[in-house]
């Protein structure tokens, strides 16, 4: 506790992805010495050069600041040579093909952590995990491999990340922090750490399992809300109406309605986090129904295009946007990627343009005489493309996000997801 208060504690962050790297830079720029650990040598090389390994302007600014202070260093392996007082674990917990949680990255991180003397250290779990993971797996694993006792010899707390990709730096500093310590001293040390980021930060205390479950509730609620909105869109199509217009009217100045806009739902968190609960039950839950609905939207859109155009074999189809969300280069669990796979399976000649994904075609190539243009990701760069699409010679534009209006096009048939009119 004294080391944290005096900012003499050395912090180590295991996993320098989109969760761990922003956290490492925030603590480094708050005056702590931080050691980042990652097994991806290319990523480490990029960070050492002061270059963000993925698109995130705020994070790049933080890396620039770290370069001037020298508070952030990186290593490939976490071993006994790493002298850290605080250990954040931010590794991924993806799903297996059978929709079970894949603990392999977590076990690898724990094995590395147990190589050092954990006496009087604190371990903070930042990864998203099913409830009881810390109680049933992490603590027993560490105690067995270290011969130390959690809460007595070392502190441990679950402090799940809840950041929005692209807003990580701001939200690490401002969002209330959930703290699920194994005991009071674990809570107090974790609280002192986060207060060093922002003395005004709200702190919310739960048990370790409560902290794990609260994080899942956060993402599951959003995921189900999006699924319901997408179901509204399909109903609107059936009745020949425009879901976006109906939702806008339903929400307008009505304090009990906040229906999100329909569209693709994906990424490495929302759908996966619900499965952490759903896969542990023997009944069909709302979570599984929401997952089926959201996952079916790319196929639904391809079916709509086939109903309009007929067979799409050998048709040139341009897909605008490949990442799972606007303003990002992240392709993990992207519905746009799934859309492309479905189109290619049907024999379409697919050309992709995404301004954030370097491996895709440039815009002029993508808009060179396509039969169909699909706006799949709502990047801001696409807002003013109506005239370019109009001049491309395409026959149909299918707008997943309602970024355009049918009046933007004179010689092209305009279709929008959720609009059956």
CORDA-V374762 format. One record per pair of residues at least 24 apart in sequence whose C-alpha atoms are under 10 Angstrom apart, sorted by the first residue. I is the first residue (numbers start at 1). J is the second residue. Records with the same first field share a line. If there is no record, write none. Layout:
I: J + J
This chain:
1: 85 + 120 + 121 + 122 + 185 + 186 + 188 + 189 + 190 + 192 + 193
2: 189 + 192
3: 85 + 86 + 189
4: 32 + 85 + 86 + 189 + 190 + 192 + 193 + 194 + 196
5: 189 + 192 + 193 + 195 + 196
6: 31 + 32 + 196
7: 31 + 32 + 33 + 193 + 196
8: 32 + 33 + 85
9: 33 + 34 + 83 + 84 + 85 + 86 + 121 + 193
10: 34 + 35 + 71 + 82 + 83 + 84 + 85 + 86 + 87
11: 35 + 36 + 72 + 83 + 84 + 85 + 86 + 87 + 88 + 122 + 193
12: 36 + 37 + 72 + 73 + 74 + 75 + 78 + 82 + 83 + 84 + 85 + 86 + 87 + 88 + 89 + 123
13: 37 + 38 + 74 + 78 + 84 + 86 + 87 + 88 + 89 + 90 + 91 + 124 + 126
14: 38 + 39 + 75 + 76 + 77 + 78 + 87 + 88 + 89 + 90 + 91 + 106 + 109 + 110 + 112 + 113 + 126
15: 39 + 40 + 88 + 89 + 90 + 91 + 92 + 105 + 109 + 127
16: 40 + 43 + 44 + 47 + 53 + 74 + 89 + 90 + 91
17: 43 + 53 + 54 + 90 + 91 + 92
18: 53 + 54 + 55 + 56 + 59 + 90 + 91 + 163 + 164 + 165 + 166 + 168 + 330
19: 89 + 90 + 91 + 92 + 126 + 127 + 161 + 162 + 163 + 164 + 165 + 168 + 169 + 172
20: 88 + 89 + 90 + 91 + 92 + 126 + 127 + 161
21: 47 + 52 + 53 + 59 + 62 + 63 + 90 + 168 + 169
22: 52 + 56 + 58 + 59 + 60 + 62 + 63 + 163 + 167 + 168 + 169 + 170 + 172
23: 59 + 88 + 90 + 126 + 161 + 168 + 169 + 172 + 173
24: 62 + 63 + 66 + 71 + 72 + 73 + 88
25: 59 + 60 + 61 + 62 + 63 + 64 + 65 + 66 + 67 + 71 + 72 + 169
26: 59 + 62 + 63 + 65 + 66 + 72 + 168 + 169 + 170 + 172 + 173 + 197
27: 66 + 71 + 72 + 172 + 173 + 193 + 194 + 196 + 197
28: 62 + 63 + 65 + 66 + 69 + 70 + 71 + 72 + 73 + 197
29: 62 + 63 + 65 + 66 + 67 + 68 + 69 + 70 + 71 + 72 + 197
30: 66 + 71 + 196 + 197 + 198
31: 66 + 69 + 71 + 196 + 197
32: 71 + 72 + 193 + 196
33: 69 + 70 + 71 + 72 + 73 + 84
34: 70 + 71 + 72 + 73 + 74 + 84 + 86 + 87
35: 71 + 72 + 73 + 74 + 75 + 78 + 82 + 83 + 84 + 87
36: 72 + 73 + 74 + 75 + 76 + 77 + 78 + 87 + 88
37: 73 + 74 + 75 + 76 + 77 + 78 + 82 + 89 + 109
38: 74 + 75 + 76 + 77 + 78 + 91 + 109
39: 75 + 76 + 77 + 78
40: 76 + 77
41: 75 + 76
43: 76
44: 73 + 74 + 75 + 76
45: 74
47: 72 + 73 + 74
48: 72 + 73 + 74 + 75
54: 328 + 329 + 330 + 356 + 357
55: 165 + 166 + 327 + 328 + 329 + 330 + 356 + 357
56: 165 + 166 + 167 + 168 + 169 + 327 + 328 + 329
57: 166 + 167 + 169
58: 166 + 167 + 168 + 169 + 170
59: 166 + 167 + 168 + 169 + 170
61: 169
62: 169
77: 109 + 112
78: 109 + 110 + 111 + 112 + 113 + 114 + 115 + 116
79: 111 + 112 + 113 + 114 + 115 + 116 + 117
80: 112 + 113 + 114 + 115 + 116 + 117
81: 115 + 116
82: 113 + 115 + 116
83: 116 + 117
84: 116 + 117 + 118 + 121 + 122
85: 118 + 119 + 120 + 121 + 122 + 123
86: 118 + 120 + 121 + 122 + 123 + 124 + 155 + 156 + 189 + 190 + 193
87: 113 + 118 + 121 + 122 + 123 + 124 + 125 + 156
88: 122 + 123 + 124 + 125 + 126 + 127 + 156 + 157 + 158 + 159
89: 113 + 123 + 124 + 125 + 126 + 127 + 158
90: 124 + 125 + 126 + 127 + 128 + 160 + 161
91: 125 + 126 + 127 + 128
92: 126 + 127 + 128 + 129 + 268 + 269
93: 127 + 128 + 129 + 130 + 268 + 269 + 272 + 273 + 276
94: 128 + 129 + 268 + 269 + 272 + 273 + 276
95: 268 + 271 + 272 + 273 + 275 + 276
96: 272
98: 279
99: 272 + 275 + 276 + 278 + 279
100: 272 + 275 + 276 + 277 + 278 + 279 + 280
101: 129 + 130 + 272 + 273 + 275 + 276 + 279
103: 129 + 133 + 137
106: 138
107: 137 + 138 + 141
110: 138 + 139 + 141 + 142 + 145
111: 141 + 142 + 145
113: 142 + 145 + 146
114: 141 + 142 + 143 + 144 + 145 + 146 + 147
115: 145 + 146
116: 146
117: 146 + 148 + 154
118: 142 + 143 + 146 + 147 + 148 + 149 + 150 + 153 + 154 + 155
119: 146 + 147 + 148 + 149 + 150 + 152 + 153 + 154 + 155
120: 148 + 151 + 152 + 153 + 154 + 155
121: 153 + 154 + 155 + 156 + 186
122: 150 + 151 + 153 + 154 + 155 + 156 + 157 + 185 + 186 + 189 + 190
123: 150 + 154 + 155 + 156 + 157 + 158 + 181 + 186 + 190
124: 155 + 156 + 157 + 158 + 159 + 160 + 179 + 180 + 181 + 186 + 190
125: 156 + 157 + 158 + 159 + 160 + 161 + 179 + 180 + 181 + 208 + 212
126: 157 + 158 + 159 + 160 + 161 + 162 + 212
127: 158 + 159 + 160 + 161 + 162 + 212 + 215
128: 158 + 159 + 160 + 161 + 162 + 211 + 212 + 213 + 215 + 216 + 269 + 272 + 273 + 276
129: 158 + 160 + 209 + 211 + 212 + 213 + 215 + 216 + 273 + 276 + 277
130: 209 + 212 + 213 + 215 + 216 + 273 + 274 + 275 + 276 + 277 + 280
131: 208 + 209 + 210 + 211 + 212 + 213 + 214 + 215 + 216 + 276 + 277
132: 207 + 208 + 209 + 210 + 211 + 212 + 213
133: 208 + 209 + 212
134: 158 + 182 + 208 + 209 + 212
135: 182 + 207 + 208 + 209
136: 209
139: 182
150: 182 + 183 + 186
151: 181 + 182 + 183 + 184 + 185 + 186
152: 182 + 183 + 185 + 186
154: 185 + 186
155: 181 + 182 + 183 + 184 + 185 + 186 + 187 + 188 + 189 + 190
156: 180 + 181 + 182 + 183 + 185 + 186 + 187 + 189 + 190 + 208
157: 181 + 182 + 183 + 184 + 185 + 186 + 187 + 188 + 189 + 190 + 206 + 207 + 208 + 211
158: 182 + 186 + 187 + 190 + 206 + 207 + 208 + 209 + 210 + 211 + 212
159: 187 + 190 + 191 + 204 + 205 + 206 + 208 + 211 + 212 + 215
160: 208 + 211 + 212 + 213 + 214 + 215 + 216
161: 215
162: 215 + 216 + 218 + 219
165: 267 + 325 + 327 + 328 + 330
166: 325 + 326 + 327 + 328
172: 197 + 198 + 201
173: 197 + 198 + 199 + 200 + 201
174: 198 + 200 + 201 + 202
175: 201 + 202 + 203
176: 200 + 201 + 202 + 203 + 204
177: 201 + 202 + 203 + 204 + 205 + 211
178: 202 + 203 + 204 + 205 + 206 + 207 + 208 + 210 + 211 + 212 + 214 + 215
179: 203 + 204 + 205 + 206 + 207 + 208 + 210 + 211 + 212
180: 204 + 205 + 206 + 207 + 208 + 209 + 210 + 211 + 212
181: 205 + 206 + 207 + 208 + 209 + 211
182: 206 + 207 + 208 + 209
183: 207 + 208
213: 273 + 276 + 277
215: 273
216: 269 + 270 + 272 + 273 + 274 + 275 + 276 + 277
217: 273 + 274 + 277
218: 270 + 273 + 274
219: 269 + 270 + 271 + 272 + 273 + 274
220: 269 + 270 + 271 + 272 + 273 + 274 + 275 + 277 + 286 + 287 + 290
221: 270 + 274 + 287
222: 260 + 270 + 271
223: 265 + 266 + 269 + 270 + 271 + 272 + 273 + 274 + 287 + 290 + 291 + 294
224: 270 + 271 + 274 + 286 + 287 + 288 + 289 + 290 + 291 + 293 + 294
225: 258 + 259 + 260 + 261 + 262 + 290
226: 259 + 260 + 261 + 262 + 263 + 264 + 265 + 290 + 293 + 294
227: 260 + 262 + 263 + 264 + 265 + 287 + 289 + 290 + 291 + 292 + 293 + 294 + 295 + 297
228: 259 + 260 + 262 + 290 + 293 + 294
229: 259 + 260 + 261 + 262 + 263 + 294 + 418
230: 260 + 261 + 262 + 263 + 264 + 265 + 290 + 293 + 294 + 297 + 417 + 418
231: 262 + 290 + 293 + 294 + 297 + 418
232: 259 + 261 + 262 + 418
233: 261 + 262 + 263 + 416 + 417 + 418 + 419 + 420
234: 262 + 297 + 300 + 417 + 418 + 419 + 420
235: 418 + 419 + 420
236: 417 + 418 + 419 + 420 + 421
237: 416 + 417 + 418 + 419 + 420 + 421
238: 418 + 419 + 420 + 421
239: 419 + 420 + 421
240: 418 + 419 + 420 + 421
241: 418 + 419 + 420 + 421
242: 402 + 416 + 417 + 418 + 419 + 420 + 421
243: 402 + 416 + 417 + 418 + 419 + 420 + 421
244: 401 + 402 + 416 + 417 + 418 + 419
245: 418 + 419
261: 401 + 402 + 418
262: 400 + 401 + 402 + 417 + 418
263: 294 + 297 + 298 + 335 + 376 + 377 + 378 + 399 + 400 + 401 + 402 + 417 + 418
264: 294 + 295 + 296 + 297 + 298 + 324 + 325 + 334 + 335 + 336 + 339 + 376 + 377 + 378 + 400 + 401 + 417
265: 291 + 293 + 294 + 295 + 297 + 298 + 324 + 325 + 333 + 334 + 335 + 336
266: 291 + 294 + 295 + 323 + 324 + 325 + 331 + 332 + 333 + 334 + 335 + 336
267: 323 + 324 + 325 + 330 + 331 + 332 + 333 + 334 + 335
268: 324 + 330 + 331 + 332 + 333 + 334
269: 332 + 333
270: 333
271: 295 + 333
272: 333
294: 335
295: 333 + 335 + 338
296: 335 + 338 + 339
297: 335 + 338 + 339 + 400 + 417
298: 335 + 336 + 337 + 338 + 339 + 340 + 341 + 342 + 343 + 376 + 400
299: 335 + 338 + 339 + 341 + 342 + 343
300: 339 + 417
301: 339 + 374 + 398 + 399 + 400 + 416 + 417 + 418
302: 339 + 340 + 342 + 343 + 346 + 374 + 398
304: 398 + 415 + 416 + 417
305: 372 + 374 + 396 + 397 + 398 + 415
308: 396 + 413 + 415
309: 371 + 372 + 395 + 396
311: 346 + 347 + 348
312: 343 + 344 + 346 + 347 + 348 + 349 + 371 + 372
313: 343 + 344 + 345 + 346 + 347 + 348 + 349
314: 344 + 346 + 347 + 348 + 349 + 350 + 371
315: 343 + 346 + 347 + 348 + 349 + 350 + 370 + 371 + 372
316: 347 + 348 + 349 + 350 + 351 + 366 + 368 + 369 + 370 + 371 + 372 + 373 + 394
317: 343 + 344 + 348 + 349 + 350 + 351 + 352 + 366 + 367 + 369 + 370 + 371 + 372 + 373 + 374 + 394 + 396 + 397
318: 348 + 349 + 350 + 351 + 352 + 353 + 361 + 363 + 365 + 366 + 367 + 368 + 369 + 370 + 371 + 372 + 373 + 374 + 375 + 376 + 394 + 397
319: 343 + 350 + 351 + 352 + 353 + 354 + 366 + 367 + 370 + 372 + 373 + 374 + 375 + 376 + 377 + 398
320: 351 + 352 + 353 + 354 + 355 + 360 + 361 + 363 + 366 + 367 + 373 + 374 + 375 + 376 + 377 + 378 + 379 + 382 + 399
321: 352 + 353 + 354 + 355 + 356 + 357 + 360 + 374 + 375 + 376 + 377 + 378 + 379 + 381 + 382
322: 352 + 353 + 354 + 355 + 356 + 357 + 360 + 375 + 376 + 377 + 378 + 379
323: 354 + 355 + 356 + 357 + 376 + 377 + 378 + 379
324: 376 + 377 + 378
325: 376 + 377 + 378 + 379
326: 356 + 376 + 377 + 378 + 379 + 380 + 381
327: 354 + 355 + 356 + 377 + 378 + 379 + 380 + 381
328: 354 + 355 + 356 + 357 + 377 + 379
329: 354 + 355 + 356 + 357 + 358
330: 356 + 357
331: 357
334: 377
335: 376 + 377
336: 374 + 375 + 376 + 377
337: 376
339: 374 + 376
340: 376
354: 379 + 381 + 382
355: 379 + 381 + 382
356: 381
363: 388
364: 388 + 392
366: 392
367: 391 + 392 + 393 + 394
368: 392 + 393 + 394
369: 393 + 394 + 395
370: 394 + 395 + 396 + 397
371: 395 + 396 + 397
372: 396 + 397 + 398 + 412 + 413
373: 397 + 398 + 399 + 414
374: 398 + 399 + 400 + 401 + 415 + 416
375: 399 + 400 + 401 + 402 + 403 + 404 + 416
376: 400 + 401
377: 401 + 403
378: 402 + 403
379: 403
